Amino acid sequence: MSCLVTLKQKGMRLTPQRRLIIDLIHERASHLTAEEIIRHVQEQMPGINKSTVYRTLDVLEKSGCVYKSELDDQVIYHHADDGHHHHLICERCGRTLECSEDVTAQLEKDLEEKYGFHAHLQHLVFGGVCRACREKEG
């Protein structure tokens, strides 16, 4: 688990709370909202408060252990070891598709070449209409 090594290399303590949050995010196949993380952590450690969880998530994001993005007006988290990917969300049926990071490669290159801007496009959410919903329209 590279996140644990990263935190230790940065001189950060691996508290039981941090370990619990890292394990939860790492073990789940799906993305988690902050509320889901808080609920799980409080079930395991009833004394922990929301602000501790939010601070821990912020530390984990800044250290590169987790990615944070917005999805349907919620903040979601996933483990950085899961790799870079993006989400395509159908605005009609709500279906979510994952796509690889290579779909933004040309955009990253263009932003760098044209504007000298290095964009961080690790985990994006795109809204639109899926093929099935477009086909229903006929």
N, CA, C and O atoms as a GROMACS GRO file, in nm:
protein
  552
    1MET      N    1   0.084  -0.117   0.000
    1MET     CA    2   0.000   0.000   0.000
    1MET      C    3   0.089   0.123   0.000
    1MET      O    4   0.143   0.160   0.105
    2SER      N    5   0.106   0.187  -0.112
    2SER     CA    6   0.201   0.296  -0.128
    2SER      C    7   0.164   0.420  -0.048
    2SER      O    8   0.252   0.499  -0.016
    3CYS      N    9   0.039   0.438  -0.017
    3CYS     CA   10  -0.004   0.554   0.060
    3CYS      C   11   0.061   0.556   0.198
    3CYS      O   12   0.103   0.661   0.247
    4LEU      N   13   0.068   0.441   0.260
    4LEU     CA   14   0.129   0.432   0.393
    4LEU      C   15   0.275   0.473   0.387
    4LEU      O   16   0.325   0.545   0.474
    5VAL      N   17   0.344   0.428   0.284
    5VAL     CA   18   0.485   0.463   0.264
    5VAL      C   19   0.498   0.613   0.240
    5VAL      O   20   0.586   0.678   0.295
    6THR      N   21   0.410   0.667   0.157
    6THR     CA   22   0.412   0.810   0.125
    6THR      C   23   0.398   0.894   0.251
    6THR      O   24   0.473   0.989   0.272
    7LEU      N   25   0.302   0.859   0.334
    7LEU     CA   26   0.282   0.935   0.457
    7LEU      C   27   0.404   0.927   0.548
    7LEU      O   28   0.445   1.027   0.606
    8LYS      N   29   0.461   0.809   0.562
    8LYS     CA   30   0.579   0.792   0.647
    8LYS      C   31   0.697   0.871   0.592
    8LYS      O   32   0.772   0.933   0.668
    9GLN      N   33   0.714   0.870   0.458
    9GLN     CA   34   0.824   0.944   0.396
    9GLN      C   35   0.810   1.095   0.418
    9GLN      O   36   0.909   1.167   0.425
   10LYS      N   37   0.688   1.141   0.428
   10LYS     CA   38   0.662   1.284   0.451
   10LYS      C   39   0.663   1.319   0.599
   10LYS      O   40   0.632   1.432   0.637
   11GLY      N   41   0.698   1.221   0.682
   11GLY     CA   42   0.708   1.245   0.825
   11GLY      C   43   0.573   1.256   0.894
   11GLY      O   44   0.564   1.313   1.003
   12MET      N   45   0.471   1.203   0.834
   12MET     CA   46   0.337   1.211   0.893
   12MET      C   47   0.309   1.086   0.975
   12MET      O   48   0.348   0.974   0.939
   13ARG      N   49   0.242   1.107   1.085
   13ARG     CA   50   0.207   0.994   1.171
   13ARG      C   51   0.094   0.914   1.108
   13ARG      O   52   0.004   0.970   1.045
   14LEU      N   53   0.099   0.786   1.126
   14LEU     CA   54  -0.007   0.698   1.078
   14LEU      C   55  -0.098   0.666   1.196
   14LEU      O   56  -0.085   0.562   1.261
   15THR      N   57  -0.190   0.758   1.222
   15THR     CA   58  -0.282   0.742   1.334
   15THR      C   59  -0.383   0.632   1.302
   15THR      O   60  -0.403   0.598   1.185
   16PRO      N   61  -0.448   0.577   1.404
   16PRO     CA   62  -0.552   0.477   1.377
   16PRO      C   63  -0.663   0.530   1.287
   16PRO      O   64  -0.718   0.457   1.205
   17GLN      N   65  -0.696   0.658   1.303
   17GLN     CA   66  -0.800   0.718   1.220
   17GLN      C   67  -0.757   0.723   1.074
   17GLN      O   68  -0.835   0.688   0.985
   18ARG      N   69  -0.634   0.766   1.049
   18ARG     CA   70  -0.583   0.771   0.912
   18ARG      C   71  -0.579   0.632   0.852
   18ARG      O   72  -0.618   0.611   0.737
   19ARG      N   73  -0.531   0.537   0.931
   19ARG     CA   74  -0.522   0.398   0.882
   19ARG      C   75  -0.661   0.344   0.844
   19ARG      O   76  -0.676   0.278   0.742
   20LEU      N   77  -0.760   0.372   0.927
   20LEU     CA   78  -0.896   0.325   0.901
   20LEU      C   79  -0.950   0.386   0.772
   20LEU      O   80  -1.010   0.316   0.691
   21ILE      N   81  -0.930   0.515   0.753
   21ILE     CA   82  -0.980   0.584   0.633
   21ILE      C   83  -0.907   0.534   0.509
   21ILE      O   84  -0.971   0.510   0.407
   22ILE      N   85  -0.777   0.519   0.516
   22ILE     CA   86  -0.698   0.468   0.403
   22ILE      C   87  -0.745   0.327   0.366
   22ILE      O   88  -0.768   0.297   0.249
   23ASP      N   89  -0.759   0.242   0.466
   23ASP     CA   90  -0.803   0.105   0.440
   23ASP      C   91  -0.941   0.102   0.376
   23ASP      O   92  -0.963   0.027   0.280
   24LEU      N   93  -1.032   0.182   0.427
   24LEU     CA   94  -1.168   0.187   0.372
   24LEU      C   95  -1.167   0.228   0.225
   24LEU      O   96  -1.228   0.162   0.141
   25ILE      N   97  -1.099   0.336   0.195
   25ILE     CA   98  -1.096   0.385   0.057
   25ILE      C   99  -1.025   0.286  -0.034
   25ILE      O  100  -1.065   0.266  -0.148
   26HIS      N  101  -0.919   0.224   0.016
   26HIS     CA  102  -0.843   0.129  -0.064
   26HIS      C  103  -0.922   0.001  -0.092
   26HIS      O  104  -0.914  -0.056  -0.201
   27GLU      N  105  -0.999  -0.044   0.005
   27GLU     CA  106  -1.070  -0.172  -0.008
   27GLU      C  107  -1.198  -0.162  -0.091
   27GLU      O  108  -1.242  -0.262  -0.148
   28ARG      N  109  -1.257  -0.045  -0.098
   28ARG     CA  110  -1.383  -0.030  -0.171
   28ARG      C  111  -1.357  -0.018  -0.321
   28ARG      O  112  -1.268   0.055  -0.364
   29ALA      N  113  -1.434  -0.091  -0.398
   29ALA     CA  114  -1.421  -0.085  -0.544
   29ALA      C  115  -1.484   0.041  -0.599
   29ALA      O  116  -1.446   0.089  -0.707
   30SER      N  117  -1.581   0.096  -0.526
   30SER     CA  118  -1.651   0.215  -0.576
   30SER      C  119  -1.597   0.340  -0.507
   30SER      O  120  -1.523   0.333  -0.409
   31HIS      N  121  -1.636   0.452  -0.560
   31HIS     CA  122  -1.601   0.580  -0.499
   31HIS      C  123  -1.689   0.602  -0.377
   31HIS      O  124  -1.802   0.554  -0.371
   32LEU      N  125  -1.637   0.674  -0.282
   32LEU     CA  126  -1.709   0.700  -0.158
   32LEU      C  127  -1.729   0.849  -0.138
   32LEU      O  128  -1.640   0.929  -0.166
   33THR      N  129  -1.846   0.886  -0.088
   33THR     CA  130  -1.866   1.025  -0.050
   33THR      C  131  -1.807   1.046   0.089
   33THR      O  132  -1.782   0.950   0.162
   34ALA      N  133  -1.785   1.171   0.124
   34ALA     CA  134  -1.734   1.202   0.257
   34ALA      C  135  -1.831   1.152   0.364
   34ALA      O  136  -1.789   1.102   0.468
   35GLU      N  137  -1.960   1.164   0.336
   35GLU     CA  138  -2.061   1.119   0.432
   35GLU      C  139  -2.053   0.967   0.454
   35GLU      O  140  -2.067   0.920   0.567
   36GLU      N  141  -2.030   0.892   0.347
   36GLU     CA  142  -2.016   0.746   0.361
   36GLU      C  143  -1.892   0.712   0.442
   36GLU      O  144  -1.894   0.621   0.525
   37ILE      N  145  -1.785   0.784   0.418
   37ILE     CA  146  -1.661   0.761   0.492
   37ILE      C  147  -1.682   0.793   0.640
   37ILE      O  148  -1.643   0.716   0.727
   38ILE      N  149  -1.744   0.907   0.667
   38ILE     CA  150  -1.770   0.946   0.805
   38ILE      C  151  -1.856   0.842   0.876
   38ILE      O  152  -1.826   0.803   0.989
   39ARG      N  153  -1.962   0.797   0.810
   39ARG     CA  154  -2.052   0.698   0.871
   39ARG      C  155  -1.975   0.570   0.905
   39ARG      O  156  -1.989   0.515   1.015
   40HIS      N  157  -1.894   0.522   0.811
   40HIS     CA  158  -1.817   0.399   0.836
   40HIS      C  159  -1.716   0.418   0.949
   40HIS      O  160  -1.705   0.334   1.037
   41VAL      N  161  -1.645   0.529   0.946
   41VAL     CA  162  -1.542   0.554   1.047
   41VAL      C  163  -1.607   0.565   1.186
   41VAL      O  164  -1.555   0.511   1.283
   42GLN      N  165  -1.722   0.635   1.194
   42GLN     CA  166  -1.788   0.650   1.324
   42GLN      C  167  -1.844   0.518   1.375
   42GLN      O  168  -1.858   0.499   1.496
   43GLU      N  169  -1.878   0.426   1.284
   43GLU     CA  170  -1.922   0.293   1.328
   43GLU      C  171  -1.805   0.217   1.390
   43GLU      O  172  -1.822   0.144   1.488
   44GLN      N  173  -1.685   0.235   1.334
   44GLN     CA  174  -1.566   0.166   1.384
   44GLN      C  175  -1.503   0.236   1.503
   44GLN      O  176  -1.449   0.171   1.593
   45MET      N  177  -1.510   0.370   1.504
   45MET     CA  178  -1.451   0.451   1.611
   45MET      C  179  -1.554   0.556   1.652
   45MET      O  180  -1.550   0.669   1.603
   46PRO      N  181  -1.647   0.520   1.739
   46PRO     CA  182  -1.757   0.609   1.773
   46PRO      C  183  -1.717   0.749   1.823
   46PRO      O  184  -1.795   0.842   1.809
   47GLY      N  185  -1.601   0.765   1.880
   47GLY     CA  186  -1.561   0.895   1.933
   47GLY      C  187  -1.508   0.994   1.830
   47GLY      O  188  -1.490   1.111   1.862
   48ILE      N  189  -1.483   0.950   1.709
   48ILE     CA  190  -1.422   1.037   1.608
   48ILE      C  191  -1.526   1.135   1.554
   48ILE      O  192  -1.641   1.099   1.531
   49ASN      N  193  -1.484   1.260   1.535
   49ASN     CA  194  -1.580   1.359   1.485
   49ASN      C  195  -1.558   1.387   1.336
   49ASN      O  196  -1.455   1.350   1.280
   50LYS      N  197  -1.655   1.451   1.276
   50LYS     CA  198  -1.652   1.478   1.131
   50LYS      C  199  -1.531   1.559   1.090
   50LYS      O  200  -1.470   1.533   0.986
   51SER      N  201  -1.495   1.657   1.172
   51SER     CA  202  -1.383   1.744   1.134
   51SER      C  203  -1.252   1.666   1.124
   51SER      O  204  -1.168   1.697   1.039
   52THR      N  205  -1.234   1.565   1.207
   52THR     CA  206  -1.115   1.481   1.199
   52THR      C  207  -1.112   1.405   1.068
   52THR      O  208  -1.008   1.394   1.004
   53VAL      N  209  -1.227   1.353   1.027
   53VAL     CA  210  -1.235   1.281   0.901
   53VAL      C  211  -1.206   1.374   0.784
   53VAL      O  212  -1.129   1.340   0.694
   54TYR      N  213  -1.267   1.492   0.784
   54TYR     CA  214  -1.244   1.588   0.675
   54TYR      C  215  -1.098   1.632   0.670
   54TYR      O  216  -1.040   1.642   0.562
   55ARG      N  217  -1.037   1.657   0.786
   55ARG     CA  218  -0.895   1.694   0.788
   55ARG      C  219  -0.808   1.581   0.734
   55ARG      O  220  -0.713   1.605   0.659
   56THR      N  221  -0.841   1.458   0.772
   56THR     CA  222  -0.766   1.343   0.724
   56THR      C  223  -0.780   1.328   0.573
   56THR      O  224  -0.682   1.303   0.504
   57LEU      N  225  -0.901   1.343   0.521
   57LEU     CA  226  -0.922   1.335   0.376
   57LEU      C  227  -0.842   1.444   0.304
   57LEU      O  228  -0.787   1.419   0.197
   58ASP      N  229  -0.836   1.564   0.363
   58ASP     CA  230  -0.759   1.673   0.304
   58ASP      C  231  -0.610   1.638   0.301
   58ASP      O  232  -0.543   1.661   0.201
   59VAL      N  233  -0.559   1.583   0.411
   59VAL     CA  234  -0.418   1.542   0.418
   59VAL      C  235  -0.390   1.433   0.314
   59VAL      O  236  -0.288   1.438   0.245
   60LEU      N  237  -0.480   1.336   0.302
   60LEU     CA  238  -0.459   1.226   0.208
   60LEU      C  239  -0.464   1.275   0.064
   60LEU      O  240  -0.390   1.226  -0.022
   61GLU      N  241  -0.551   1.373   0.037
   61GLU     CA  242  -0.556   1.428  -0.099
   61GLU      C  243  -0.429   1.506  -0.130
   61GLU      O  244  -0.370   1.488  -0.237
   62LYS      N  245  -0.387   1.592  -0.040
   62LYS     CA  246  -0.267   1.673  -0.062
   62LYS      C  247  -0.141   1.588  -0.074
   62LYS      O  248  -0.045   1.627  -0.141
   63SER      N  249  -0.141   1.472  -0.010
   63SER     CA  250  -0.023   1.384  -0.017
   63SER      C  251  -0.026   1.294  -0.140
   63SER      O  252   0.069   1.221  -0.167
   64GLY      N  253  -0.137   1.299  -0.215
   64GLY     CA  254  -0.148   1.218  -0.337
   64GLY      C  255  -0.199   1.077  -0.314
   64GLY      O  256  -0.191   0.993  -0.403
   65CYS      N  257  -0.251   1.050  -0.195
   65CYS     CA  258  -0.302   0.916  -0.164
   65CYS      C  259  -0.442   0.892  -0.217
   65CYS      O  260  -0.477   0.779  -0.253
   66VAL      N  261  -0.523   0.996  -0.221
   66VAL     CA  262  -0.660   0.984  -0.272
   66VAL      C  263  -0.687   1.097  -0.372
   66VAL      O  264  -0.623   1.202  -0.369
   67TYR      N  265  -0.783   1.072  -0.459
   67TYR     CA  266  -0.832   1.175  -0.549
   67TYR      C  267  -0.970   1.217  -0.504
   67TYR      O  268  -1.050   1.135  -0.460
   68LYS      N  269  -0.994   1.345  -0.514
   68LYS     CA  270  -1.123   1.401  -0.477
   68LYS      C  271  -1.182   1.467  -0.600
   68LYS      O  272  -1.111   1.536  -0.674
   69SER      N  273  -1.310   1.445  -0.623
   69SER     CA  274  -1.378   1.513  -0.732
   69SER      C  275  -1.525   1.528  -0.699
   69SER      O  276  -1.573   1.474  -0.600
   70GLU      N  277  -1.594   1.603  -0.783
   70GLU     CA  278  -1.737   1.624  -0.761
   70GLU      C  279  -1.816   1.538  -0.857
   70GLU      O  280  -1.783   1.525  -0.975
   71LEU      N  281  -1.922   1.478  -0.805
   71LEU     CA  282  -2.009   1.392  -0.884
   71LEU      C  283  -2.151   1.413  -0.833
   71LEU      O  284  -2.182   1.382  -0.718
   72ASP      N  285  -2.238   1.465  -0.918
   72ASP     CA  286  -2.377   1.489  -0.880
   72ASP      C  287  -2.387   1.570  -0.750
   72ASP      O  288  -2.456   1.528  -0.657
   73ASP      N  289  -2.321   1.681  -0.743
   73ASP     CA  290  -2.325   1.772  -0.628
   73ASP      C  291  -2.270   1.711  -0.500
   73ASP      O  292  -2.298   1.761  -0.391
   74GLN      N  293  -2.194   1.605  -0.511
   74GLN     CA  294  -2.130   1.544  -0.395
   74GLN      C  295  -1.981   1.535  -0.420
   74GLN      O  296  -1.936   1.521  -0.534
   75VAL      N  297  -1.906   1.544  -0.313
   75VAL     CA  298  -1.762   1.523  -0.322
   75VAL      C  299  -1.738   1.375  -0.302
   75VAL      O  300  -1.788   1.315  -0.207
   76ILE      N  301  -1.661   1.315  -0.393
   76ILE     CA  302  -1.630   1.172  -0.383
   76ILE      C  303  -1.479   1.153  -0.376
   76ILE      O  304  -1.402   1.237  -0.420
   77TYR      N  305  -1.441   1.040  -0.320
   77TYR     CA  306  -1.299   1.006  -0.303
   77TYR      C  307  -1.273   0.867  -0.357
   77TYR      O  308  -1.357   0.778  -0.347
   78HIS      N  309  -1.155   0.849  -0.413
   78HIS     CA  310  -1.110   0.715  -0.447
   78HIS      C  311  -0.960   0.710  -0.432
   78HIS      O  312  -0.891   0.811  -0.440
   79HIS      N  313  -0.910   0.591  -0.410
   79HIS     CA  314  -0.769   0.568  -0.383
   79HIS      C  315  -0.685   0.598  -0.506
   79HIS      O  316  -0.721   0.559  -0.617
   80ALA      N  317  -0.576   0.668  -0.488
   80ALA     CA  318  -0.491   0.706  -0.601
   80ALA      C  319  -0.429   0.584  -0.669
   80ALA      O  320  -0.396   0.590  -0.788
   81ASP      N  321  -0.411   0.474  -0.597
   81ASP     CA  322  -0.356   0.353  -0.658
   81ASP      C  323  -0.449   0.294  -0.763
   81ASP      O  324  -0.407   0.212  -0.845
   82ASP      N  325  -0.577   0.336  -0.760
   82ASP     CA  326  -0.673   0.287  -0.859
   82ASP      C  327  -0.645   0.344  -0.998
   82ASP      O  328  -0.703   0.298  -1.096
   83GLY      N  329  -0.559   0.441  -1.006
   83GLY     CA  330  -0.523   0.499  -1.134
   83GLY      C  331  -0.612   0.616  -1.171
   83GLY      O  332  -0.713   0.644  -1.107
   84HIS      N  333  -0.570   0.682  -1.277
   84HIS     CA  334  -0.642   0.798  -1.326
   84HIS      C  335  -0.752   0.750  -1.419
   84HIS      O  336  -0.730   0.664  -1.505
   85HIS      N  337  -0.868   0.805  -1.401
   85HIS     CA  338  -0.978   0.776  -1.491
   85HIS      C  339  -1.081   0.887  -1.479
   85HIS      O  340  -1.074   0.970  -1.389
   86HIS      N  341  -1.175   0.887  -1.570
   86HIS     CA  342  -1.277   0.991  -1.572
   86HIS      C  343  -1.414   0.925  -1.574
   86HIS      O  344  -1.427   0.806  -1.601
   87HIS      N  345  -1.516   1.005  -1.544
   87HIS     CA  346  -1.652   0.955  -1.540
   87HIS      C  347  -1.737   1.028  -1.644
   87HIS      O  348  -1.725   1.149  -1.661
   88LEU      N  349  -1.821   0.952  -1.710
   88LEU     CA  350  -1.920   1.008  -1.802
   88LEU      C  351  -2.055   0.981  -1.738
   88LEU      O  352  -2.093   0.865  -1.720
   89ILE      N  353  -2.128   1.086  -1.705
   89ILE     CA  354  -2.255   1.073  -1.633
   89ILE      C  355  -2.368   1.116  -1.727
   89ILE      O  356  -2.370   1.228  -1.777
   90CYS      N  357  -2.463   1.025  -1.750
   90CYS     CA  358  -2.578   1.059  -1.833
   90CYS      C  359  -2.673   1.146  -1.752
   90CYS      O  360  -2.716   1.108  -1.643
   91GLU      N  361  -2.705   1.261  -1.806
   91GLU     CA  362  -2.793   1.355  -1.736
   91GLU      C  363  -2.940   1.313  -1.741
   91GLU      O  364  -3.023   1.372  -1.672
   92ARG      N  365  -2.971   1.212  -1.820
   92ARG     CA  366  -3.110   1.166  -1.829
   92ARG      C  367  -3.135   1.044  -1.741
   92ARG      O  368  -3.226   1.044  -1.659
   93CYS      N  369  -3.054   0.939  -1.759
   93CYS     CA  370  -3.079   0.815  -1.685
   93CYS      C  371  -2.988   0.798  -1.564
   93CYS      O  372  -3.013   0.711  -1.480
   94GLY      N  373  -2.884   0.880  -1.552
   94GLY     CA  374  -2.794   0.873  -1.437
   94GLY      C  375  -2.685   0.768  -1.450
   94GLY      O  376  -2.605   0.751  -1.358
   95ARG      N  377  -2.680   0.700  -1.561
   95ARG     CA  378  -2.577   0.596  -1.582
   95ARG      C  379  -2.438   0.659  -1.575
   95ARG      O  380  -2.415   0.769  -1.625
   96THR      N  381  -2.347   0.587  -1.512
   96THR     CA  382  -2.209   0.632  -1.501
   96THR      C  383  -2.118   0.536  -1.574
   96THR      O  384  -2.123   0.416  -1.552
   97LEU      N  385  -2.036   0.590  -1.661
   97LEU     CA  386  -1.936   0.511  -1.734
   97LEU      C  387  -1.798   0.563  -1.693
   97LEU      O  388  -1.780   0.683  -1.674
   98GLU      N  389  -1.704   0.473  -1.680
   98GLU     CA  390  -1.566   0.515  -1.656
   98GLU      C  391  -1.492   0.510  -1.788
   98GLU      O  392  -1.513   0.420  -1.869
   99CYS      N  393  -1.406   0.608  -1.808
   99CYS     CA  394  -1.322   0.606  -1.928
   99CYS      C  395  -1.178   0.634  -1.884
   99CYS      O  396  -1.154   0.695  -1.779
  100SER      N  397  -1.085   0.589  -1.964
  100SER     CA  398  -0.943   0.600  -1.928
  100SER      C  399  -0.894   0.743  -1.943
  100SER      O  400  -0.958   0.828  -2.006
  101GLU      N  401  -0.780   0.767  -1.883
  101GLU     CA  402  -0.724   0.902  -1.884
  101GLU      C  403  -0.674   0.944  -2.022
  101GLU      O  404  -0.650   1.063  -2.045
  102ASP      N  405  -0.659   0.850  -2.114
  102ASP     CA  406  -0.606   0.888  -2.245
  102ASP      C  407  -0.701   0.978  -2.324
  102ASP      O  408  -0.659   1.041  -2.421
  103VAL      N  409  -0.829   0.984  -2.285
  103VAL     CA  410  -0.922   1.072  -2.357
  103VAL      C  411  -0.889   1.219  -2.336
  103VAL      O  412  -0.930   1.303  -2.416
  104THR      N  413  -0.815   1.252  -2.232
  104THR     CA  414  -0.779   1.392  -2.207
  104THR      C  415  -0.633   1.422  -2.244
  104THR      O  416  -0.586   1.534  -2.224
  105ALA      N  417  -0.564   1.324  -2.297
  105ALA     CA  418  -0.420   1.341  -2.327
  105ALA      C  419  -0.397   1.456  -2.425
  105ALA      O  420  -0.308   1.538  -2.405
  106GLN      N  421  -0.476   1.462  -2.530
  106GLN     CA  422  -0.458   1.569  -2.629
  106GLN      C  423  -0.491   1.705  -2.569
  106GLN      O  424  -0.425   1.804  -2.600
  107LEU      N  425  -0.593   1.711  -2.484
  107LEU     CA  426  -0.628   1.837  -2.418
  107LEU      C  427  -0.512   1.884  -2.330
  107LEU      O  428  -0.477   2.002  -2.332
  108GLU      N  429  -0.454   1.794  -2.253
  108GLU     CA  430  -0.340   1.830  -2.169
  108GLU      C  431  -0.226   1.884  -2.254
  108GLU      O  432  -0.163   1.984  -2.220
  109LYS      N  433  -0.200   1.816  -2.364
  109LYS     CA  434  -0.092   1.857  -2.455
  109LYS      C  435  -0.121   1.995  -2.515
  109LYS      O  436  -0.032   2.080  -2.519
  110ASP      N  437  -0.244   2.017  -2.560
  110ASP     CA  438  -0.281   2.145  -2.619
  110ASP      C  439  -0.270   2.259  -2.518
  110ASP      O  440  -0.222   2.367  -2.552
  111LEU      N  441  -0.315   2.236  -2.396
  111LEU     CA  442  -0.306   2.340  -2.294
  111LEU      C  443  -0.161   2.377  -2.265
  111LEU      O  444  -0.128   2.494  -2.245
  112GLU      N  445  -0.075   2.276  -2.263
  112GLU     CA  446   0.068   2.301  -2.239
  112GLU      C  447   0.130   2.378  -2.354
  112GLU      O  448   0.201   2.477  -2.333
  113GLU      N  449   0.104   2.333  -2.477
  113GLU     CA  450   0.165   2.394  -2.595
  113GLU      C  451   0.112   2.535  -2.623
  113GLU      O  452   0.190   2.626  -2.652
  114LYS      N  453  -0.017   2.553  -2.616
  114LYS     CA  454  -0.078   2.681  -2.653
  114LYS      C  455  -0.072   2.786  -2.543
  114LYS      O  456  -0.060   2.905  -2.571
  115TYR      N  457  -0.081   2.741  -2.417
  115TYR     CA  458  -0.092   2.837  -2.308
  115TYR      C  459   0.019   2.824  -2.203
  115TYR      O  460   0.026   2.904  -2.110
  116GLY      N  461   0.104   2.723  -2.219
  116GLY     CA  462   0.208   2.702  -2.119
  116GLY      C  463   0.151   2.662  -1.985
  116GLY      O  464   0.211   2.687  -1.880
  117PHE      N  465   0.034   2.599  -1.988
  117PHE     CA  466  -0.038   2.563  -1.867
  117PHE      C  467  -0.038   2.412  -1.849
  117PHE      O  468  -0.080   2.339  -1.938
  118HIS      N  469   0.011   2.368  -1.734
  118HIS     CA  470   0.012   2.224  -1.705
  118HIS      C  471  -0.110   2.191  -1.621
  118HIS      O  472  -0.114   2.220  -1.501
  119ALA      N  473  -0.210   2.131  -1.684
  119ALA     CA  474  -0.336   2.098  -1.615
  119ALA      C  475  -0.325   1.965  -1.543
  119ALA      O  476  -0.258   1.873  -1.590
  120HIS      N  477  -0.391   1.955  -1.430
  120HIS     CA  478  -0.399   1.831  -1.354
  120HIS      C  479  -0.535   1.768  -1.384
  120HIS      O  480  -0.636   1.805  -1.324
  121LEU      N  481  -0.536   1.675  -1.475
  121LEU     CA  482  -0.661   1.614  -1.520
  121LEU      C  483  -0.668   1.467  -1.481
  121LEU      O  484  -0.689   1.381  -1.566
  122GLN      N  485  -0.649   1.439  -1.353
  122GLN     CA  486  -0.646   1.300  -1.309
  122GLN      C  487  -0.783   1.236  -1.296
  122GLN      O  488  -0.798   1.116  -1.320
  123HIS      N  489  -0.883   1.314  -1.259
  123HIS     CA  490  -1.012   1.252  -1.227
  123HIS      C  491  -1.122   1.354  -1.254
  123HIS      O  492  -1.153   1.437  -1.170
  124LEU      N  493  -1.180   1.345  -1.374
  124LEU     CA  494  -1.281   1.442  -1.415
  124LEU      C  495  -1.417   1.375  -1.430
  124LEU      O  496  -1.427   1.254  -1.450
  125VAL      N  497  -1.521   1.456  -1.421
  125VAL     CA  498  -1.658   1.410  -1.441
  125VAL      C  499  -1.718   1.491  -1.555
  125VAL      O  500  -1.718   1.614  -1.551
  126PHE      N  501  -1.768   1.421  -1.656
  126PHE     CA  502  -1.830   1.486  -1.771
  126PHE      C  503  -1.979   1.454  -1.772
  126PHE      O  504  -2.018   1.337  -1.764
  127GLY      N  505  -2.061   1.555  -1.783
  127GLY     CA  506  -2.204   1.536  -1.797
  127GLY      C  507  -2.241   1.532  -1.943
  127GLY      O  508  -2.174   1.595  -2.025
  128GLY      N  509  -2.346   1.460  -1.978
  128GLY     CA  510  -2.391   1.450  -2.116
  128GLY      C  511  -2.505   1.351  -2.126
  128GLY      O  512  -2.575   1.324  -2.028
  129VAL      N  513  -2.524   1.297  -2.246
  129VAL     CA  514  -2.632   1.202  -2.270
  129VAL      C  515  -2.571   1.075  -2.328
  129VAL      O  516  -2.497   1.080  -2.426
  130CYS      N  517  -2.604   0.960  -2.268
  130CYS     CA  518  -2.546   0.833  -2.312
  130CYS      C  519  -2.610   0.787  -2.444
  130CYS      O  520  -2.714   0.837  -2.486
  131ARG      N  521  -2.546   0.692  -2.506
  131ARG     CA  522  -2.591   0.637  -2.633
  131ARG      C  523  -2.733   0.580  -2.623
  131ARG      O  524  -2.816   0.604  -2.711
  132ALA      N  525  -2.760   0.505  -2.517
  132ALA     CA  526  -2.893   0.443  -2.501
  132ALA      C  527  -3.003   0.548  -2.495
  132ALA      O  528  -3.108   0.532  -2.557
  133CYS      N  529  -2.981   0.655  -2.422
  133CYS     CA  530  -3.083   0.761  -2.413
  133CYS      C  531  -3.098   0.834  -2.545
  133CYS      O  532  -3.209   0.872  -2.583
  134ARG      N  533  -2.988   0.855  -2.617
  134ARG     CA  534  -2.998   0.920  -2.749
  134ARG      C  535  -3.072   0.832  -2.846
  134ARG      O  536  -3.149   0.882  -2.928
  135GLU      N  537  -3.049   0.701  -2.839
  135GLU     CA  538  -3.118   0.607  -2.930
  135GLU      C  539  -3.267   0.600  -2.900
  135GLU      O  540  -3.346   0.577  -2.991
  136LYS      N  541  -3.307   0.619  -2.776
  136LYS     CA  542  -3.449   0.620  -2.739
  136LYS      C  543  -3.522   0.737  -2.805
  136LYS      O  544  -3.641   0.729  -2.835
  137GLU      N  545  -3.446   0.846  -2.827
  137GLU     CA  546  -3.506   0.964  -2.890
  137GLU      C  547  -3.540   0.936  -3.036
  137GLU      O  548  -3.627   1.001  -3.094
  138GLY      N  549  -3.470   0.840  -3.094
  138GLY     CA  550  -3.495   0.796  -3.230
  138GLY      C  551  -3.434   0.881  -3.330
  138GLY      O  552  -3.448   0.855  -3.450
   0.00000   0.00000   0.00000
